Amino acid sequence: MHMSPLWLIPGLVSLIVFALALTRIETEHAGRAYAAYGGVYILASLLWLWAVEGAVPDRWDTLGASICLAGAAVILFSPRGS
């Protein structure tokens, strides 16, 4: 399958936005933001699979992404000591 090199543009833009967002987070919290990003990345990959590649994610894909997003939510929103 031949894809247009123009598909590189949205990928590069999203990486740049992500890198800039990490620079806005306090240093001690950047690791958590990066870890939580992993869950969002998995979801985005499955959406790409569906929208661009035309393969519908199955129930196991959905379950796996849900588990990862739940993990990301735990990392981001769990109460922490001061």
BAVOKE-620602 format. One record per atom (N, C-alpha, C, O, CB): residue number from 1; residue in one letter; atom name; x, y, z. Coordinates in pm, whole numbers. Glycine has a CB too. Layout:
# BAVOKE-620602
NUM|A|CA|X|Y|Z
...
END
This chain:
# BAVOKE-620602
1|M|N|84|-117|0
1|M|CA|0|0|0
1|M|C|90|124|0
1|M|O|184|134|79
1|M|CB|-96|-1|122
2|H|N|60|217|-87
2|H|CA|138|341|-95
2|H|C|60|453|-28
2|H|O|-53|483|-64
2|H|CB|170|377|-243
3|M|N|123|514|70
3|M|CA|62|627|139
3|M|C|138|754|102
3|M|O|259|751|78
3|M|CB|61|605|295
4|S|N|67|862|98
4|S|CA|128|991|68
4|S|C|222|1033|181
4|S|O|191|1015|299
4|S|CB|20|1098|45
5|P|N|338|1088|145
5|P|CA|428|1139|250
5|P|C|367|1253|330
5|P|O|419|1290|436
5|P|CB|558|1186|187
6|L|N|256|1309|281
6|L|CA|189|1416|356
6|L|C|135|1367|490
6|L|O|105|1448|578
6|L|CB|75|1474|274
7|W|N|122|1235|507
7|W|CA|78|1181|636
7|W|C|181|1207|745
7|W|O|150|1197|864
7|W|CB|51|1030|624
8|L|N|303|1240|706
8|L|CA|405|1273|806
8|L|C|373|1403|878
8|L|O|411|1420|994
8|L|CB|542|1284|739
9|I|N|304|1494|812
9|I|CA|276|1625|870
9|I|C|194|1615|999
9|I|O|237|1670|1100
9|I|CB|202|1711|768
10|P|N|78|1547|1000
10|P|CA|5|1540|1127
10|P|C|82|1465|1235
10|P|O|70|1497|1353
10|P|CB|-130|1473|1106
11|G|N|161|1366|1197
11|G|CA|242|1294|1295
11|G|C|347|1384|1357
11|G|O|365|1383|1479
11|G|CB|309|1175|1231
12|L|N|415|1460|1275
12|L|CA|516|1553|1327
12|L|C|455|1662|1413
12|L|O|510|1698|1517
12|L|CB|595|1615|1213
13|V|N|343|1715|1369
13|V|CA|276|1820|1448
13|V|C|236|1767|1585
13|V|O|255|1835|1686
13|V|CB|151|1874|1373
14|S|N|180|1646|1589
14|S|CA|138|1591|1718
14|S|C|258|1565|1809
14|S|O|247|1586|1929
14|S|CB|60|1461|1697
15|L|N|370|1521|1754
15|L|CA|489|1501|1836
15|L|C|543|1633|1890
15|L|O|586|1641|2005
15|L|CB|598|1432|1756
16|I|N|539|1737|1808
16|I|CA|586|1869|1852
16|I|C|495|1923|1963
16|I|O|544|1975|2063
16|I|CB|590|1967|1734
17|V|N|364|1911|1944
17|V|CA|269|1957|2047
17|V|C|291|1882|2177
17|V|O|290|1942|2285
17|V|CB|123|1938|1999
18|F|N|312|1751|2168
18|F|CA|337|1671|2288
18|F|C|465|1717|2358
18|F|O|467|1735|2479
18|F|CB|347|1522|2252
19|A|N|571|1735|2281
19|A|CA|698|1779|2340
19|A|C|684|1916|2406
19|A|O|737|1938|2514
19|A|CB|809|1783|2233
20|L|N|612|2006|2342
20|L|CA|591|2138|2401
20|L|C|506|2129|2528
20|L|O|531|2201|2625
20|L|CB|523|2232|2300
21|A|N|407|2041|2528
21|A|CA|323|2025|2647
21|A|C|407|1975|2764
21|A|O|387|2019|2878
21|A|CB|207|1926|2619
22|L|N|500|1885|2739
22|L|CA|586|1835|2847
22|L|C|674|1945|2906
22|L|O|710|1939|3024
22|L|CB|673|1721|2797
23|T|N|708|2044|2826
23|T|CA|791|2153|2880
23|T|C|711|2245|2972
23|T|O|770|2325|3044
23|T|CB|852|2234|2766
24|R|N|580|2235|2971
24|R|CA|494|2321|3053
24|R|C|462|2258|3189
24|R|O|397|2321|3273
24|R|CB|364|2350|2979
25|I|N|507|2137|3212
25|I|CA|477|2064|3335
25|I|C|597|2076|3429
25|I|O|712|2074|3384
25|I|CB|444|1914|3306
26|E|N|570|2088|3558
26|E|CA|678|2092|3656
26|E|C|763|1966|3642
26|E|O|711|1858|3617
26|E|CB|622|2107|3800
27|T|N|892|1982|3659
27|T|CA|987|1873|3635
27|T|C|952|1746|3710
27|T|O|959|1637|3653
27|T|CB|1126|1917|3673
28|E|N|915|1757|3836
28|E|CA|888|1636|3913
28|E|C|761|1564|3867
28|E|O|737|1450|3907
28|E|CB|876|1671|4061
29|H|N|680|1629|3785
29|H|CA|557|1566|3738
29|H|C|563|1525|3591
29|H|O|470|1461|3542
29|H|CB|441|1659|3758
30|A|N|667|1559|3521
30|A|CA|677|1528|3378
30|A|C|676|1378|3354
30|A|O|619|1332|3255
30|A|CB|803|1589|3319
31|G|N|737|1301|3441
31|G|CA|737|1155|3426
31|G|C|597|1097|3431
31|G|O|564|1007|3354
31|G|CB|822|1091|3533
32|R|N|515|1149|3520
32|R|CA|375|1103|3527
32|R|C|299|1139|3400
32|R|O|222|1059|3347
32|R|CB|305|1164|3649
33|A|N|320|1260|3353
33|A|CA|251|1302|3230
33|A|C|293|1213|3113
33|A|O|210|1173|3031
33|A|CB|282|1449|3197
34|Y|N|421|1182|3107
34|Y|CA|470|1096|2999
34|Y|C|413|956|3011
34|Y|O|377|895|2911
34|Y|CB|624|1092|3000
35|A|N|405|904|3133
35|A|CA|348|771|3154
35|A|C|201|767|3115
35|A|O|155|672|3051
35|A|CB|365|728|3302
36|A|N|126|871|3153
36|A|CA|-16|876|3119
36|A|C|-36|891|2968
36|A|O|-134|842|2913
36|A|CB|-84|992|3192
37|Y|N|58|958|2903
37|Y|CA|52|973|2758
37|Y|C|48|837|2689
37|Y|O|-12|823|2582
37|Y|CB|171|1055|2708
38|G|N|113|738|2749
38|G|CA|114|604|2690
38|G|C|-27|550|2668
38|G|O|-55|492|2563
38|G|CB|192|509|2778
39|G|N|-115|569|2765
39|G|CA|-253|524|2751
39|G|C|-326|596|2639
39|G|O|-401|535|2563
39|G|CB|-328|543|2881
40|V|N|-303|726|2629
40|V|CA|-366|805|2524
40|V|C|-309|765|2387
40|V|O|-382|760|2289
40|V|CB|-344|957|2549
41|Y|N|-180|737|2382
41|Y|CA|-116|694|2257
41|Y|C|-177|563|2206
41|Y|O|-200|548|2087
41|Y|CB|35|677|2278
42|I|N|-202|470|2297
42|I|CA|-263|343|2257
42|I|C|-401|366|2198
42|I|O|-435|309|2095
42|I|CB|-272|247|2378
43|L|N|-482|450|2263
43|L|CA|-614|481|2209
43|L|C|-603|547|2072
43|L|O|-676|510|1979
43|L|CB|-691|573|2305
44|A|N|-512|642|2058
44|A|CA|-494|710|1929
44|A|C|-450|611|1821
44|A|O|-491|624|1705
44|A|CB|-391|824|1942
45|S|N|-368|514|1857
45|S|CA|-324|413|1761
45|S|C|-441|329|1711
45|S|O|-450|298|1593
45|S|CB|-218|323|1822
46|L|N|-530|293|1802
46|L|CA|-648|215|1761
46|L|C|-743|298|1676
46|L|O|-803|247|1582
46|L|CB|-722|161|1885
47|L|N|-756|426|1708
47|L|CA|-839|513|1624
47|L|C|-778|528|1485
47|L|O|-851|532|1385
47|L|CB|-855|652|1690
48|W|N|-647|536|1477
48|W|CA|-577|541|1348
48|W|C|-603|412|1270
48|W|O|-632|415|1150
48|W|CB|-424|563|1368
49|L|N|-592|299|1338
49|L|CA|-619|169|1277
49|L|C|-756|167|1211
49|L|O|-772|117|1100
49|L|CB|-608|57|1380
50|W|N|-854|223|1282
50|W|CA|-991|222|1234
50|W|C|-1012|325|1123
50|W|O|-1065|292|1017
50|W|CB|-1088|249|1349
51|A|N|-971|448|1147
51|A|CA|-1001|557|1054
51|A|C|-916|552|927
51|A|O|-967|579|819
51|A|CB|-981|689|1122
52|V|N|-789|519|939
52|V|CA|-699|527|824
52|V|C|-678|391|758
52|V|O|-679|380|635
52|V|CB|-565|584|867
53|E|N|-660|288|840
53|E|CA|-631|158|784
53|E|C|-757|76|756
53|E|O|-750|-27|689
53|E|CB|-542|82|876
54|G|N|-871|121|808
54|G|CA|-997|55|780
54|G|C|-1020|-75|855
54|G|O|-1111|-150|821
54|G|CB|-1007|27|636
55|A|N|-940|-103|958
55|A|CA|-958|-225|1038
55|A|C|-1029|-186|1168
55|A|O|-978|-105|1246
55|A|CB|-820|-295|1068
56|V|N|-1144|-244|1188
56|V|CA|-1222|-212|1308
56|V|C|-1160|-282|1429
56|V|O|-1141|-403|1427
56|V|CB|-1371|-256|1290
57|P|N|-1128|-206|1535
57|P|CA|-1075|-269|1656
57|P|C|-1176|-368|1714
57|P|O|-1296|-341|1717
57|P|CB|-1039|-163|1761
58|D|N|-1126|-482|1760
58|D|CA|-1218|-582|1817
58|D|C|-1234|-559|1967
58|D|O|-1180|-463|2022
58|D|CB|-1166|-725|1789
59|R|N|-1306|-648|2032
59|R|CA|-1335|-629|2174
59|R|C|-1208|-634|2259
59|R|O|-1201|-569|2364
59|R|CB|-1433|-734|2223
60|W|N|-1108|-711|2215
60|W|CA|-983|-719|2290
60|W|C|-902|-591|2277
60|W|O|-837|-548|2373
60|W|CB|-900|-838|2243
61|D|N|-907|-531|2159
61|D|CA|-843|-400|2143
61|D|C|-909|-298|2234
61|D|O|-842|-220|2301
61|D|CB|-850|-353|1995
62|T|N|-1042|-300|2235
62|T|CA|-1118|-205|2317
62|T|C|-1090|-228|2466
62|T|O|-1071|-132|2541
62|T|CB|-1268|-219|2288
63|L|N|-1088|-354|2507
63|L|CA|-1060|-385|2648
63|L|C|-919|-340|2686
63|L|O|-899|-280|2791
63|L|CB|-1077|-536|2673
64|G|N|-822|-370|2602
64|G|CA|-684|-331|2630
64|G|C|-668|-181|2640
64|G|O|-601|-131|2731
64|G|CB|-592|-385|2524
65|A|N|-729|-108|2547
65|A|CA|-721|37|2551
65|A|C|-790|91|2675
65|A|O|-742|187|2736
65|A|CB|-784|98|2424
66|S|N|-902|32|2714
66|S|CA|-973|76|2834
66|S|C|-888|56|2959
66|S|O|-884|143|3047
66|S|CB|-1106|1|2849
67|I|N|-820|-57|2967
67|I|CA|-732|-84|3081
67|I|C|-619|19|3085
67|I|O|-585|70|3192
67|I|CB|-675|-228|3073
68|C|N|-562|48|2969
68|C|CA|-453|146|2964
68|C|C|-500|285|3002
68|C|O|-430|357|3074
68|C|CB|-391|149|2824
69|L|N|-618|325|2955
69|L|CA|-672|456|2992
69|L|C|-705|463|3140
69|L|O|-686|566|3204
69|L|CB|-796|489|2909
70|A|N|-755|352|3195
70|A|CA|-781|348|3339
70|A|C|-650|364|3416
70|A|O|-645|436|3516
70|A|CB|-852|216|3379
71|G|N|-544|297|3370
71|G|CA|-414|312|3433
71|G|C|-362|455|3424
71|G|O|-307|508|3520
71|G|CB|-314|217|3369
72|A|N|-382|517|3308
72|A|CA|-340|656|3291
72|A|C|-416|747|3387
72|A|O|-359|840|3444
72|A|CB|-363|702|3145
73|A|N|-546|720|3406
73|A|CA|-626|800|3498
73|A|C|-577|783|3643
73|A|O|-573|879|3719
73|A|CB|-774|761|3487
74|V|N|-540|660|3679
74|V|CA|-487|636|3813
74|V|C|-358|715|3833
74|V|O|-337|777|3938
74|V|CB|-463|485|3837
75|I|N|-271|713|3732
75|I|CA|-144|786|3742
75|I|C|-168|936|3757
75|I|O|-104|1002|3838
75|I|CB|-56|758|3618
76|L|N|-260|988|3679
76|L|CA|-281|1133|3677
76|L|C|-363|1185|3796
76|L|O|-332|1291|3850
76|L|CB|-350|1173|3550
77|F|N|-465|1111|3836
77|F|CA|-563|1168|3929
77|F|C|-561|1108|4070
77|F|O|-643|1148|4153
77|F|CB|-699|1150|3871
78|S|N|-471|1015|4098
78|S|CA|-465|959|4234
78|S|C|-420|1065|4332
78|S|O|-332|1145|4301
78|S|CB|-372|838|4239
79|P|N|-479|1065|4453
79|P|CA|-434|1160|4555
79|P|C|-292|1125|4598
79|P|O|-256|1008|4613
79|P|CB|-530|1160|4678
80|R|N|-214|1226|4617
80|R|CA|-75|1207|4657
80|R|C|-49|1288|4785
80|R|O|-117|1386|4814
80|R|CB|22|1250|4543
81|G|N|48|1244|4858
81|G|CA|88|1320|4977
81|G|C|150|1453|4935
81|G|O|200|1466|4823
81|G|CB|188|1238|5064
82|S|N|146|1548|5022
82|S|CA|199|1680|4989
82|S|C|344|1682|4987
82|S|O|404|1786|4961
82|S|CB|153|1781|5081
END
